[in-house]
Every structure is written in structure tokens, then in C-alpha cells.
Amino acid sequence: MNFVNRHFPDRELADRIGPLLPAARQHKWPLRYDAVEHVAVCADIATILVGGVVSTFLFQARNGRAAAELSDMIGLALLTAACLVCLLKTQGLYRPVELLVLRNQISAVCMAWASLLIFLWAVSGLDVRPGPPLEAALVFGVVALGLLMAERWAVKALLGRGLSGRKFANTNIVLISDQPPSKNVGLSETLSMHGYCIKGRFSLPPLGLGPACRKRLRTRVIDYIRNCQLDQVVVEADPERWPELRAFVAELRVLPFPIMFVPVGTTSELLRHPTRRLGSAVCVELQRGPLTPLQCATKRVIDLIGGSLALVMLAPLLALAAIAIKLDSPGPVFFRQQRCGFNGRSFLIRKFRTMHVLEDGPVILQANHMDQRVTRVGRWLRRTSVDELPQLLNVLDGSMSLIGPRPHALAHDGKFDKLVRNYALRRRVKPGLTGWAQVHGCRGPTPTAVIVETRVQYDLWYIDNWSLRLDLAILLRTPLEVLRARNAY
């Protein structure tokens, strides 16, 4: 006996495909909806193996000789296929509802494939000098990735066609529900679309009628099921009547079929969240973090590599800026100020000094056009955003990231939190050197609540839609935005 809510077909699939075809009898595929995930896994493995064979023959045709035995290439293909399947499966990317989102599939597969090949080649000790082994491996990586992209497109097209045309092989079920027939239309449509054929319907008795009525229903259900071909039993009911449901399903244990539970009502919203284990206790994850541990680790590695390279490449410019600040006005080269960062924790941000004053208290006046506090060199530094480059040190020490919401001074942060709803949500990720709001021109002072709210909306969109591709796009757009110098003073 199984009481689960996620095993049942995901109703979100109905929103991923086009309008349904007329409910006419059509040729069914010899494949059930429940087997889609296993077929997708096998398709990935077969595609990578084909990529290994094709890349071997391509290399041999180009060079007149094979870089390695075909069996060696197949071994490498099997290893990478096994690792890729495990990696994607842990992220739930083989679920049918995920296979229908081609854009997410392509980005996830590309990132996983590139990371996997780099890791495998590093630990395998392949010769990094130019030569046949490395060239053959590169050919395999490119060919297999191209085939994976084509396969993902084909899987998405076939899955959408199977759902919209109701082509999946029938899974015969009996539906036992406490809902009136008028409310059962949506569930019946979803079941039909996913290949579930309702062979019989039974209504649960109203609450309070006692065990006698329940036993009569149990007898009817068992007698019916024993005289028909069946695969599953589906119980649709309000979880609030769980004690009665538990007793009823316990009486159905004599049936050799899985029993699925579809929750309805207000309590069902809780069961739609993923579950976790805290020791022996089962808990419901009401809110996920914006980034998974793997994504956080990936972003941190990029920050360390990107920040280090940027510091090395920009070292001459940073030295010239420091000398210009010293020659232009008295005072330190760097300006440090308390800012609000990840999870509301304060940290010291580093900037080149651009003013005659060093404000860092409960009252801080934002810079404005033709501000007399700004030095001559400081005006140029602010306009070109060179004054922000010392924050690469914050990126390296982990208090900031290359990409993220821009941090505000503590005095301003508390004020904005009261002015703008959901302002605190932007603290769920590390603040960044640049961000989605900045490449859309949201720079400079924030004199009104409307301006602050606009920035917050950009920041929250970035957090909810984060991807490595989005970070790369922001990095590429940032120099163009600096050249435009919108609201920079």
C-alpha cells in the first residue's frame, strides 16, 4: 500500500503543451506515461554512445588513423553517460514536466556536460599537449553534446505530441473519490491526457456515517476489482478525513495493486511541497533557498576565478587610480563603509575614495548631480565606475559576488525596507559588483520609493530566474552600460 502525492501525474503538464485534440480514439503508443523518465535516461545513454562511435570514425577519417581503440572510446562514453545521468537525475531533470521545458533542459545539459568532461579529463590524466588523444576527446565532447541537444528537442516534441494526442498506453485504474462529479472533470481530463483509463468510479460516504457504510463500499470495490483488468487504485479525498481514509485503505490490502492518494482541499497545498528528512522525522519544505548547494558552489568558484583574473588584468588601472587619488586631494585611497549583505549581515565594502568626506553613520547623504563633496578625480572615477573595482576584494573574501543585487548603506537599507514591500527578499543572495538592475540603467541615487521599487523588482526577478547563462549575460552587458554612463555621478 502506497500513500503518495507526487507519484501521481503532475498536473502542471497540462500548462506545458498546446490545446488538446478531440477525444477521439487514436492509435496508442506501446509506452505508458510512468515509463517516460526511464526512456529518457536510456535515450541519453544511447545518444552518448553513438556520439563516441561517430567521433571515433570522424577522427579516423580526418587523420587517416584512430587516436584510440573503439572500445576505449566506448568506455569513456559509458563513463560520461553514467555520470551525466546521475547528475541530471539528482536535479529532477528527467521528470516529464521538466522534459517539456526545452530551454532549461539545454542550459542544464550544456553546463553539466562541460563540467563533467573537464572533471573527467582532469582526473584521468589525459595529456594536455596538442595530440591525437586530446583532439579525439574534444571531437567526442562536441559531437555528443550536439547529439544530446537534438535528442532533447526530439524528446520534447514526442512528449508533447503524446500528451496532446493522448497516445500513451492505457493504465487502467479505479477512482474512489469524495468529490461530487461536477468537481471531478478536471481530474478526469488530466487522467485521460496521461493515458489513465478510469474503469470504475466509487464515491466515498460522507463523514460520520460509521464503519458499516465504509465496509459496504469496501465490499463493492473489492468485488468489482477482482472481475476486471486493473493496474492501480486512485483515492481522491480531503486529507482532513485521514483517520477514516487510513482505516478504509487498510481494508483494501487484500488487493495486489498500488494505491495512490490524490489530496484535495486546503490541506492539499501543504502536500504539494517537497519533503525532506530531519533524522527520523519527515518535514515539508515550505520555501526553497534561491540557489541549491551545487549552484552556490559553482557561483563561488566563478567568483574566485573571475575576481582573481579581473584583479590581475586591471592591476595597472587600479594603480593609476590610486596614484591619481593621492595627488588630487588629501585623505586615504580607499573608502570603507558598512553595507547590508547576505541574510541582512553587515560587511565593510571597499571603494576608491571619490569625496572629500568619509560618511559612514546613521545619516548618509547620497551623491547627486554636481555634488560639491566629489573630488575632481572622484567625478571621473564615479562616471566610469572605476571606483567600484576594489570591491573585487570583497568578492574574493566572500562577502560579495560578481553578480547580484547592489548593496546599500545600512542607513539607507533600513529606510528602503520600510518604503518598499518585499525589499528584504533581495538579501536571500549575496550582493554583487553588478546586477540585473544595473544593466537596465538603475544606477545613481534613489530619491523616491518608485525608483527603489523598480530596482527591487529587477533584483527579485534575477533571484527567481538565476542561471549561469544569465550571470554571463549581465557580465557582458555591464561594460556597455558603463560606457552609456546613465545616472552615473
N, C-alpha and C positions, 0 to 999 in steps of 0.2 A: 504493500500500500504506500502510495506516494502522495503527499500533500505539498504541492509546489505551486508557485505562481509564475515563475519565469520560464518554466518548460513550455508553457502554453504559447502558441504563436504570437509574436509581438504585433500588436495592433497598429503600431506606427508604420508598418509596411504599407498599409493602405494609403498613406500620405506620400509614399516614395514613388508610386507608379501612376500611370495615367488612368483615365476612366475605364471602368470595367467593361468588357464585351458583354453582349447579351448572354443570358444564362442558358445558352443552347448546348446540346450535347456535342462535345468535340472529342477528338482523339486525345487520349490521356498518355502522358509520358510514363515509362516504367520506372518512375522515381518519386518517392514521397518527399514531402516538404522537410520532414525531420532529417533527411539524408543530405540536404544541401551543403551543410557545413563539412561533412566528410568528403563529399565530391570535390568541394573547393580545395581542400587540403591535398587530395590526390592530384588534382589538376596542377597545383603549384609544383609538387614534386616531379610530375611528368614533364612539365614545362622546363624546369631547370635541367633535368636530364637531357632533354632534347637540345637545350642550349649548349650543354657540354659537348655533345656529339657534333653539332653543327659547327661550333667554334674550332674543334679539332680539325675537321675537314677543311674549314676556311683557312686556317693557318697552314695546313699542309699544301693546299692549292696555291697559296701565295708564295711560300718559301720552298716548295718542292720537297719538303721533308717534314716530319712530325716533330713537334717540340717534346712530346712525351707520348707514352703508350696511351691508347684509347681507354684502357682500364684505369689508368691513373687519373685521367680527366673525369671519368665517370665517378671515381671515388671522391674526387673533390666536389663534384656536383651533388652527390648524395649527402656529403657532409654539410655543404652550404644549404641544401634544401631542408635538411633536418633542423638546422639552427634557425633558418628563416621561419619555418612553420611554427616552431616553439615560440619564437619571439612574437609573431603576429597573433598566435592563439592566446597568449597571455594578455594581449591587449583587446581581445574580443573582436578582432577584425574579420573573423570568418563567420560571424553571425549574419544571417540573410539580410537583416536590416542595415548592416554595415556594408555588405557587398553591393548594395544598391547605390551607395554614395561614392561615385567613381572618383571624384576629386580627392576625397580623403584617402581612398584606397591607394591612388597613385602616389600621393605625397608620403604616405606611411611606408609603402613598399620601397620607394626610392631611398628614403632615409635608412630604413632597416637594411636594405641590400648593400648600400655603400658602407655603412658602419660595419656590417658583418664581413665583407670582403677585406677591408682594411685590417680588421682584427685577426682574421684567419691568416692573411698573408704575413702579418707581423709575427704571430706565434709559430708559424710553420717554418720560419727561417728561410723563405724564398730569397734568392739572390736579387738584390735591388739594382744591380748593374744592368745596362741595356743588354738584352739577350733574349733568346727564344723563350725560356720559361716565363719570364715576366710578360713578354708580349702575348704569349698564348693565354696567360691568366687574364690580361686586360681584355683580349678579344672575348673570352668567356664571360667576363663581367658585363660587357656592353651588350653582347648578343642575348644572354639570358635575361638581362633587365628589359630589353626591348620586347622579348617574347612574353615576359611577365606582364608588361603593360597591355599588350594585345590580348592576353588571356583574361586580364581583369575586365577589359572592355567587353569581351565576349560573354563572360560570366554575368556581368551586369545586364547585358541585353537579353540573354536567355532567361535569367531570373525574372526580369520584368515581364517578359513575354509569358512565362509560365504562370505568373500571378494574375496578370490581366486576362489571360485566356483560360484560366482555371485548368491548366494542363497537368498539374501534379496528380500522381496516382492516388486513388481514394484511400483514406484511412477511416474505417468505419467506427463510429462512436455512438454511445447513448448519452443523451444530455439530460441531467437531472437539475432542475432549477427552481428557485423560489421567486423568480421574477415573472410578472404577467407576460403573456405572449406579445403584447404591444411593445414591451421593452426588450424583447429578445431578438428583434430584427437585426440590430447591429451585430450582435454576436453570431447569428446565423450567417450573415453575409461574410463576416471575417472567416468563419469556419469553412464556408464554401470556397472562398478565394484561395485558401491554403490547402485545399484538397481533402478537407474533413467532411465526410458524408454522415449526416445525422440519421441513424437507422430507427431511433426511437426517442420519444420525449416523455419525461415524467415530471410532475410538479411536486415539490416538497410541501408538506402540510404546513399551515400557519403555526406560529409559535403557540404553545400552550395546549395543544390537543392531546398530549400524552403519548406514552410509548406504544399503545395499541395501534394508533393510526400509523406510526412510523413502521411498525412491524408489518402491517398490511402492505405498505409501499415497498418495503424490502422484499416481501414475497413476490409481488408483481414484477419488480425489477429483475430478480434472480430468475424467475420463470421465463421472462422474455429473453434475457441474455443467453440463456442456455439453449435457446431454439433459433439463434441467428449467428451469423458470422460477424465477429466483433474484434476490434483492436484495442480500444480504450474506453474508459468511462470518464465523463467530464461532469463535475459538480459545480454549478454556478450558484453562489449564495452570498449572503451578507456575513462577513466574519464575526459579527456580533452574536450570531447564534451558534458559535463554535461548539459549546458543550453538546448540543443536540446533534450537530454535524459529526462530531467525533464518535458519538455512540452509533449513529447511522452507518458511517463508513466502516466501523469496526464489525458491523453485522454483514458487510459485503466482502469480508476477507475470504469467503469461500470461493469467490470468483478469481480465476487466474489471469486477471487483466490489470494493467496500471490504472490508477485512479488519479485524475488531475483535478485540481481545485482552481476555479476562476473566481477571485474575490470581486464583489461589487459593493457599492455604498461608500460612505465616507471613510471607513476603516481601510478600504482597499488602497487608498492613496499611500498609506504607510507601507504596504506590501510591495509597492512599485519601486521602492528604493532598494539598492543593492545591500546585501547583508555581509557582515564581517564577523570574525570570531575574536573575542577578548578572552583568551584562555578557554575555559569550557563554556562560556556564555556566548550566546548569539546576539549580535546587536545590529541595528538598522542604521545605515549610513545616510543621514538626512541631508548632509551637504558634503560634497567632494571638495578637495583642495583644487585650486585653479590649475596646478601642474602635478603630474604624477612624479614619484621619486625618480624614475628614469628620465623624465623630461627636465626635472630640476638639475640632475647630474649633467645632462647634455648641455643645458644652458650655461651651467657653471664652467664646464670645460671650454665652451666657446668664449665665455667672458675672459678666462685666463689666457687663452691663446690670442684672442683678438686684442685684449688690453695690452699684453706684452709686446706684440708686434707693433701696435699703434705707438706705444711709448718709444720704442727703438726708432721707428721711422720718423716720428715727429720730434725727436730729441733736439735737432738743430733749431727748429722753430720755437720750442719751449725755452731754449737757452737765450735766443734773441729776445723773446718776450720778457723774460726775467731781467735781462740787462736793460731793456727799454724802460721797464717799470722803475728800476732803481735810479736811472738817470733822470727820469721825468719828475718824480716827486718823492719826498721823504716818507719812509714807512716800510713795512715788510713787503716782500714779494708776493707772499701768499695770504689769502684771506680765508679764515676758517669760521664756520657758522653752524649752529645746531639746526639740523633738519629732521623732519619726521620721515622715518623709513618703514621697512617691512614690519608688519604687525604693530605699527604705532611706536616702534622703538626709535629713540633719537640717536643720531650719529653726527660726527663732525664732517661736513662737506669741505672739500678743498677747491679753491678757485684762485685765479690770479687776482691780485688787488686792482680794482678799477676805480676806486673812490678815495677821497681824502679821509673818509671816516670808516670805522670798522664796527658797524652796528650788529649787535647780537644780544638782544634783550627782549623784554615783554612788548616793546613798541618798536616796530621797524617800518620805516617809510620806503615804499617801493620806488625804484627809479622811474623817472618819467622823461619826456622829450625835453632836451636842453637842460638837464638836471645839472646844477652848479657843483654838486658833490663829485661828479665824474671827472676824472683827470683827462688830460689830452690823449695820452696813450690808452687809458681805460676806455675812451669812447671808441677807438678803433678796435680794441680787443672785444668789446661787447658787440659791436656791429658784425664782426666776423666769427663770434662765438669762440674765439681762441681762449678767452678767459675761463671757459668750461673744461678745457683739456686736462688740467690737473686732477679732475675727477676720475681719470683713468686709474689713479692710485686707489680711489675708493672702490673701483671695480675689482682691482686685484685683491684688496683686503676683504672683499665680500659684502661690504655694506651697500653697494650699488651693483647694477648690472649695466651692460652696454645699452640694452633696450628695456624700457619700462616707463611708468608714469614719472614725470619730473617731480622731485621732492620740493616741498615748500618749507619756509622757515616756521619754527614752532609757533611764533606769534600769529602768523597768517593761517596756519593749519587749523588751529582751534576755531578761528573766526569762520573759515570756509566750511568747517564741519557743521556749524550751526545754520549756515546760509543755504547749503545745497544738500538735498536728500541723497542718500547712498554715497556721500563723499568718502566715508570711511572704507568703502569696499575697494577703493584703489590701493589700499595698504595690504591687500592679500598677496601681492608680489613685490619683489624688490624694486625700488625706484631706479630709473635709468638715466643714462647720459643723454639719450634722445628717446623719443617715443612717437606713438601714432598721432597724438595731438600736435606735436611739434612739426611733423612733416605736413600737417594740414594748416600751418600758419598760426597755431595757437602759441605764441611766444610773447614775451614782454609782460607788462603789468596786468593785474586783474582787478580793475576798479569796481566792477559791477558783478552781481550774482549771476547774471546771464552769461558773462564771459567765463566765469568759473564753472558753471554748469555745462557749458559746451565742452570744455576741456575734460571734465569728469566723464561725459558721455563717450568721448573718444577713448579715454583710458579704460573704461569698463568694457567697451567693445573689444579692445585689444586683449584684455584679460580673458574674456569669454571665448575669443577666437584665436588664441595663441597658437602659433606653429613656427617651426624654424624658417619656413619659407617667408612668413610674414616678417620675422625679425630681419631676414636678409633684405627684403624689400624696403624696410624702414632704413636700414643702413645705407642702401644705395640712394635713397631719396633724400637723406639728410644733407649731403653736400650741396645738392641743388637748392634745397630750402635755405641753406646758409648763404648761398650766392644771391638769392632773391632778397634776403635781409628784411623780411616782413616783420614789423613790430619789434625790431631789434634796436634798442637804445638804452 
